[in-house]
Amino acid sequence: MKKLTALLGLTMAITVNATPVMNIFELGVKKGAEAQYNAVAEHNISTSIQNEKGTLAMYSVKSKTDPNMAYMVEIYADQKAYETHRTSPQYQAFLTASPEILTDHKKRIALVPQFLGGKKVVQTPEMRTNYVPVEVKPEYNEQFKKIVTAEMAQSLKVEEGVIAMYAATEQENPNKWIFFEIYANDAAYQHHRETPHFQDYLKQTQKMLKEKSYVEIRPAFLSNQGNLYFNQP
């Protein structure tokens, strides 16, 4: 049985019989509808986190280079929790408003969580979010997984400014990884990059990567249940 546990002290928080559900939605926002989108997204997130125990995290972020490109990162305890959310009034309200606020650019990236670790988010204007897609050479995928999950666990354990670290693979291609990270501020991110465990990760995985990119994003509205720890066996 796979488990979700509290990060601090590893005391049990949530136990599920299946891998958590994780999605990233890439959404085009119509010009002039940015404020309406932000309001609907914030209502959906805040209500879901408050009322749905199985909705573990929801993050609304925006592209730094395109103000009309939005991303929604979602994590649910299991498929049942995801379906519960999809039938909720706040999500239905989001769907109802969508034709007025979204363009035809709607893309869902269905993911398989490999590592999920996060403290309770208390959002501040200084917070930093990272979105990093990586493609790993097939022959190194399992080795890469062991290295990156160990590095993320260590980061959350010893770095106060690391708020959340998530690593997942695309359902359609297990060699394509997506990292989503939250830091207290830019200084916490720079400190993270200088740590021995991150430098060791870079050194060990350099030859394993086929491709690496970086999506420049900024946080819009971030919320989660907190104290999440999941490591896919």
N, C-alpha and C positions, 0 to 999 in steps of 0.2 A: 504494500500500500504506500503510495506516495504521500508526502506530508507537506503542509505549509506550517511553519513554526514561527513563533516570535523571534525576532533577531536578537534582542537583548536577553542574554541568559539561555537562549534556545528553549524556553518553555513553550509548550504547545499552545498555539493560538487557534489554528484551523486545520482540520484534517479532511481531505477529500479523497475520493476513490479514483480520480482521473486527473490528468494534467490540467492545470488552469488554462483558461481561454484568454488569448491575447490577440488584439487587433490593433492595427494602425490604419486610420482612415485619412486619405489625402483629399481635401475638399477645396474646390474653387469657390470663393465668396464673391458675389456680384458687387460691382462698384457702387458705393453709396449704401450698401447693406451691412457694412462692417460692424456698426454699433448694434444692430439688431441681431446679427449672428453671435456677437459676444454675449449678449444678454440671454439668448436662448441656450447657448452652450453652457454658460455659467449656471443657469437654472437646472439644466439636465444633470450636470455634474454634482452640484451641491445637494440636490434632492436625492440623487441616487446614492451617494456616499452616506447620507444621513439615514435613509430608509431601507437600504438593501445591504444586508450583511455580506452577501456574496459578491457585491461589486467592490473589489479590493482597491482599485485605483482608476482615476480618470484624469487625463491631462489634456488641456487645450493649449496648443502652441501655434505660433505663427512664423511664417518665413520672414527672415530679416531683409531679404532682397525683393520680395513680392508681397505687399501688404494684403493682397487678395488671395493668398494661398495659406490655407489652414490645415492643421493636422490634429487628429484626436487619437490619443493613445489610451487604450482601455485594457484592464485586466480583471477577469472574473474567476471566482473560485473553481467553477466547473461549467459544463454546458447548461445545466439546469439554471444556474445563477444568471448566465447570459440570456437565456430565454425569458427569465423573470424580468430582467431589465428591458428587454425588447417589447414587452407588453405593458410596461409602466406608463402612467399618464405623462410623466415628464419627457420620456422618449417619444411618445406619440405626438406630443406638442412640438418636439423638434422636427419630426417628420412632416407634420402639418405645415410648419413654417418654411420648410426646405425649398419648395418651388419659388418662393419670393426672395430667398437670400442666397441660394447656391446656384452656381453655374452647372453645366453638364459635366464638369470635371469632378467625378466622384470615383475614387479608387480605394478598394479595401485590400490591405495586405494581411492575410491570415497567417499567424505565426505559431510556432511550437516553442513555448518557453523552455529555456535551458537553465537559466539562473534568474531568480527574482529576489532582490533584496532592497528593502526600503524602510526608512524611519518615517515617523509621522511628519507630513509636510505642513509647515506653518509658513505660508508664502510671504515673501518680502519683495520689494522692488529690486533688490540686488541679486536675486536668485538667477542661476544660469542653468540652461538645459542644452544637452547635446543629443544629436541624432546622427548616428554613424553606421552606414551600410558597409559591409565587408563581404567579399567572396573569398572563400578558403579553397585551396587546392584539395581535391577529393581525398587524396592519400594522406592528408594531414588533419582531416576534420576531427577525428576522435581525440587526437593529441592536442589540437587547438582548444577543444572544449575543456579538457582538464586544466590547461594552463589558464585560460581566461576566467573560468569559474572560480578557481583558487585565488586569482588576483582580485576579482571583484569582492569576494568574501573577506579577504584581508583588508581591502580598502574601507569597507563598511565598518569593520571591527576597530580599526586604529585611527581613522581620519574623521574627525568631528564634522568637517565641512562637506563630507560626502553624504548626501541625503538619500539618494536612490540610485541603484544600478540594475539594469535589466539587460539580459542577453537572450535573444530568441533567434530561431531559424525559420526561414520561409517554409510553409507547408509544401509548396510545389518544388522547392529546391533546398535540401538540407545543408548544402554548402554555402548558401547565402545567409549571412548573419546580419542582424540589426541590433545595435546597442542604443539604448535610451538611458540617459543619465541626468541626474539633478544634483547640483552643487549649491551650497549656501551663497556663493558669490564667485566672481572671477578669480579672486585670490586663492580660494579653496581649490579651484580647478588647477591653477598653476602649481600649487603645492602638491596636488595629487600627481601631476606629471613628473615631479622631481623625486617622488618616493622610490625607494629601492625596489619594491614589488612591482611598480608600474614599469620602471626601466628594465627589470628582468623580463617582464611580459613582452615588451617591445623587442628585446634581444632574442628571446626564444621563438617568437612567432614571425619574425621578419621574412624568413624564407617560405613560410606557409601561405602567405597571402597572394591571391591571384589579382585582386583588385580591392581598392579602398577608396571611399568617397566620404564627403562630409556635407550634411544639409544644415545650412545656417538657420537656426531658429531662435525664437525668444519666447519665454513663457507668457501665456495669457491668463489662464486660470488653472491652478494645480490643486488637486485634492486626493487624499487616499485614506485608507483605514489605519495605516501605519503598522510598524513592527512586522513586516512581511519577510519571510525567508523561505525560498523554494530552490532546491537544487535537483535538477532532473538526473536520476541515476543513469 
